[in-house]
Amino acid sequence: MTRDDIESFVEHEQDRGLKPASVRTRLCALYAFISFLIEDKAVGYELLERKLKVKLPDMLPRAINPDEIKLLLSVIDHTRNRAMILVLLRTGMRIGELLNTKVIDLDLREQKVMIYQAHKTDVGRVVYYSDDAQEALVAWLKERDPFKDRLFYGQGRDSLSYEAARTMFNKYLDKAALLYKGYTLHCLRHTFASELLNAGMRLECLQVLMGHTSVEVTRRYARLTDRTREEEYFKAMTIIQRGEIDGHYQLDH
């Protein structure tokens, strides 16, 4: 076995049409097998030198445009569903975190939700919500069954499944003629982050609210929504187009 054989394996998996994440997973499994073979002295250690890596695409998070958010909210007439979508939109909570939220985790007076164990990172945090989400929550609390522990639940159930929440969200997307856009519930979290950055919130503050373990993860939203960079570009381009650039460029020999 040689490095060329490993490269051929990766190309073979790519030619099969597998996604980069799947190819990377299989490559990791192959290297684990090679490590076993090295311990068994069947192959040489040089196979683990300069390991091949499959780079995953660094995709931008997808947010919903402000006009489309207004349109979506305008078609939600169900008390529970309106509260759910507004809480997701105003807190940046993951859908799993919201579905696991209990009534006792909610602080109406300070307009915040305690997440004792994050759905993805297992790190707890506090998130806050806006006045419109507060209004929707109060309306839902007046209607909900006070004997249920979970803040949101399904009919005849003590909880609500992700599939039921996704179906509900898609129903309103269809009603707002936005289904073709391919938005998901997770896009509400992306929208939350994008809007706060556009409003001037610092990355470090947003990182804590989002529950990100690294600020580099949060920085992806800056690439998507940094209005300051956009304004600086058009300001500079206006000067260039007016021919107001002084000086000249010289080649440094």
C-alpha positions as CSV (number, residue, x, y, z in Angstrom):
1,M,0.0,0.0,0.0
2,T,1.3,3.5,-1.0
3,R,0.2,7.1,-0.7
4,D,-0.9,6.8,-4.3
5,D,-3.3,4.0,-3.4
6,I,-4.9,6.3,-0.7
7,E,-5.2,9.1,-3.3
8,S,-6.9,6.7,-5.7
9,F,-9.3,5.6,-3.0
10,V,-10.3,9.3,-2.3
11,E,-10.8,10.0,-6.0
12,H,-12.8,6.8,-6.4
13,E,-15.2,7.9,-3.6
14,Q,-15.5,11.4,-5.1
15,D,-16.3,9.9,-8.5
16,R,-19.1,7.9,-6.9
17,G,-20.7,11.2,-6.1
18,L,-20.3,11.2,-2.3
19,K,-20.4,14.5,-0.5
20,P,-17.1,15.8,0.9
21,A,-18.2,15.1,4.5
22,S,-18.8,11.4,3.6
23,V,-15.5,11.1,1.8
24,R,-13.7,12.6,4.8
25,T,-15.4,10.1,7.1
26,R,-14.3,7.2,5.0
27,L,-10.8,8.5,4.7
28,C,-10.6,8.8,8.5
29,A,-11.8,5.2,8.8
30,L,-9.1,4.1,6.3
31,Y,-6.4,5.9,8.3
32,A,-7.7,4.1,11.4
33,F,-7.3,0.8,9.6
34,I,-3.8,1.8,8.5
35,S,-2.9,2.5,12.1
36,F,-4.0,-1.0,13.0
37,L,-1.9,-2.4,10.2
38,I,1.1,-0.5,11.3
39,E,0.7,-1.9,14.9
40,D,0.5,-5.3,13.3
41,K,3.7,-4.5,11.2
42,A,1.9,-5.2,8.0
43,V,2.6,-1.8,6.5
44,G,5.2,1.0,7.1
45,Y,4.7,4.1,9.3
46,E,5.3,6.4,6.3
47,L,1.7,6.0,5.2
48,L,0.7,8.2,8.1
49,E,3.2,11.0,7.1
50,R,1.6,13.9,5.3
51,K,-1.9,12.6,5.7
52,L,-4.4,13.4,2.9
53,K,-7.2,15.8,3.9
54,V,-10.6,16.4,2.4
55,K,-11.5,20.0,2.7
56,L,-15.2,20.7,3.5
57,P,-16.9,23.7,1.9
58,D,-17.2,26.6,4.2
59,M,-20.8,27.6,3.4
60,L,-22.3,30.8,4.6
61,P,-25.3,30.5,7.0
62,R,-28.6,31.3,5.3
63,A,-30.8,34.1,6.8
64,I,-34.3,35.1,5.8
65,N,-34.7,38.6,4.4
66,P,-36.5,41.2,6.6
67,D,-39.4,41.6,4.1
68,E,-39.9,37.9,4.0
69,I,-39.8,37.7,7.8
70,K,-42.6,40.2,8.0
71,L,-44.6,38.2,5.4
72,L,-44.1,35.0,7.3
73,L,-45.2,36.5,10.6
74,S,-48.3,38.0,9.0
75,V,-49.7,34.6,8.1
76,I,-49.3,33.0,11.5
77,D,-52.6,33.1,13.3
78,H,-52.1,30.2,15.8
79,T,-51.2,31.3,19.3
80,R,-48.7,28.5,20.1
81,N,-47.1,28.5,16.6
82,R,-46.6,32.3,16.6
83,A,-45.0,32.1,20.0
84,M,-42.7,29.3,18.9
85,I,-41.5,31.0,15.7
86,L,-41.0,34.4,17.5
87,V,-39.0,32.8,20.3
88,L,-36.7,31.1,17.8
89,L,-36.3,34.3,15.8
90,R,-35.6,36.6,18.8
91,T,-33.4,34.2,20.9
92,G,-31.4,32.3,18.3
93,M,-32.2,29.1,20.1
94,R,-31.8,25.8,18.3
95,I,-35.1,24.0,17.7
96,G,-34.0,21.1,19.9
97,E,-33.3,23.6,22.8
98,L,-36.7,25.2,22.4
99,L,-38.6,21.9,22.3
100,N,-36.8,20.8,25.5
101,T,-37.6,24.1,27.3
102,K,-39.9,23.8,30.3
103,V,-42.1,26.5,31.7
104,I,-39.9,26.9,34.8
105,D,-37.0,27.8,32.5
106,L,-38.8,30.9,31.4
107,D,-38.4,34.3,33.2
108,L,-41.2,36.6,32.0
109,R,-40.1,39.5,34.2
110,E,-36.6,39.7,32.8
111,Q,-37.6,38.3,29.4
112,K,-35.0,35.5,29.3
113,V,-34.8,31.8,28.9
114,M,-32.4,29.6,30.9
115,I,-30.8,26.8,28.8
116,Y,-29.2,24.6,31.4
117,Q,-27.7,22.2,28.8
118,A,-27.3,23.3,25.2
119,H,-28.6,20.8,22.6
120,K,-25.4,20.7,20.6
121,T,-22.5,21.7,22.9
122,D,-23.8,20.7,26.3
123,V,-22.9,24.1,27.6
124,G,-25.6,26.1,29.4
125,R,-26.4,29.7,28.6
126,V,-29.0,32.5,29.1
127,V,-30.8,33.9,26.1
128,Y,-33.1,37.0,26.0
129,Y,-36.1,37.7,23.9
130,S,-37.8,40.9,22.6
131,D,-41.2,42.6,23.4
132,D,-43.0,41.0,20.4
133,A,-41.9,37.5,21.6
134,Q,-43.0,38.4,25.1
135,E,-46.4,39.4,23.9
136,A,-46.7,36.1,21.9
137,L,-45.5,34.1,24.9
138,V,-48.0,35.7,27.3
139,A,-50.8,35.0,24.9
140,W,-49.8,31.3,24.7
141,L,-49.4,30.9,28.5
142,K,-53.0,32.0,28.9
143,E,-54.2,29.2,26.6
144,R,-51.8,26.3,27.4
145,D,-52.4,23.5,29.8
146,P,-50.9,24.6,33.2
147,F,-50.2,20.9,34.1
148,K,-47.8,20.4,31.2
149,D,-44.1,20.7,32.0
150,R,-42.8,21.6,28.6
151,L,-43.4,25.1,27.3
152,F,-44.6,23.8,23.9
153,Y,-46.3,20.5,23.4
154,G,-48.5,18.8,20.8
155,Q,-52.2,18.0,21.0
156,G,-52.7,15.1,23.4
157,R,-48.9,14.9,24.1
158,D,-46.5,16.2,26.7
159,S,-44.0,17.3,24.1
160,L,-43.6,18.3,20.5
161,S,-41.5,16.5,18.0
162,Y,-39.0,18.1,15.6
163,E,-41.0,16.6,12.7
164,A,-44.2,18.3,13.9
165,A,-42.4,21.6,14.3
166,R,-40.9,21.3,10.8
167,T,-44.3,20.5,9.3
168,M,-45.8,23.5,11.0
169,F,-43.1,25.8,9.8
170,N,-43.4,24.6,6.2
171,K,-47.1,25.1,6.3
172,Y,-46.6,28.8,7.0
173,L,-43.9,29.1,4.4
174,D,-46.4,27.7,1.9
175,K,-49.1,30.1,3.1
176,A,-46.7,33.0,2.6
177,A,-45.6,31.7,-0.8
178,L,-42.0,31.2,0.5
179,L,-41.8,27.4,0.4
180,Y,-39.8,27.5,-2.8
181,K,-37.1,29.4,-1.0
182,G,-36.0,26.3,0.9
183,Y,-35.9,27.9,4.3
184,T,-35.7,25.7,7.4
185,L,-36.3,26.3,11.1
186,H,-32.6,26.7,11.5
187,C,-32.7,29.7,9.2
188,L,-34.5,31.6,12.1
189,R,-31.3,31.2,14.1
190,H,-29.2,32.5,11.3
191,T,-31.6,35.4,10.9
192,F,-31.3,36.2,14.6
193,A,-27.5,36.4,14.3
194,S,-27.5,38.4,11.1
195,E,-29.9,41.0,12.4
196,L,-28.0,41.5,15.6
197,L,-24.8,42.0,13.7
198,N,-26.4,44.5,11.4
199,A,-27.7,46.4,14.5
200,G,-24.1,46.7,15.7
201,M,-23.7,43.9,18.3
202,R,-20.1,42.8,18.9
203,L,-19.1,39.4,17.8
204,E,-18.0,38.3,21.3
205,C,-21.4,39.2,22.7
206,L,-23.2,37.4,19.9
207,Q,-21.0,34.3,20.4
208,V,-22.2,33.9,24.0
209,L,-25.9,34.3,23.0
210,M,-25.5,31.8,20.2
211,G,-23.7,29.3,22.4
212,H,-20.7,29.0,20.0
213,T,-17.6,27.5,21.5
214,S,-15.4,29.6,19.2
215,V,-15.8,33.1,17.9
216,E,-14.6,31.9,14.5
217,V,-17.9,30.1,14.1
218,T,-19.7,33.3,14.9
219,R,-17.5,35.2,12.5
220,R,-19.2,33.5,9.6
221,Y,-22.2,35.8,10.1
222,A,-19.9,38.8,9.8
223,R,-18.9,37.6,6.3
224,L,-22.6,37.4,5.4
225,T,-24.0,40.6,7.0
226,D,-21.3,43.1,7.7
227,R,-23.0,46.4,6.7
228,T,-19.9,48.4,7.8
229,R,-17.8,46.6,5.2
230,E,-20.5,47.2,2.5
231,E,-20.8,50.9,3.4
232,E,-17.0,51.3,3.3
233,Y,-16.8,49.7,-0.1
234,F,-19.4,51.9,-1.7
235,K,-18.0,55.0,-0.1
236,A,-14.5,54.2,-1.5
237,M,-15.9,53.3,-4.9
238,T,-17.7,56.6,-5.1
239,I,-14.4,58.4,-4.7
240,I,-12.8,56.3,-7.3
241,Q,-15.6,56.8,-9.8
242,R,-15.4,60.6,-9.3
243,G,-11.7,60.4,-10.2
244,E,-10.7,61.9,-6.9
245,I,-7.8,59.5,-6.3
246,D,-4.5,61.4,-5.8
247,G,-1.1,60.1,-6.6
248,H,0.1,57.3,-8.9
249,Y,1.3,53.8,-8.6
250,Q,4.9,52.9,-9.1
251,L,6.5,49.6,-9.7
252,D,9.1,48.8,-7.0
253,H,12.0,47.3,-9.0
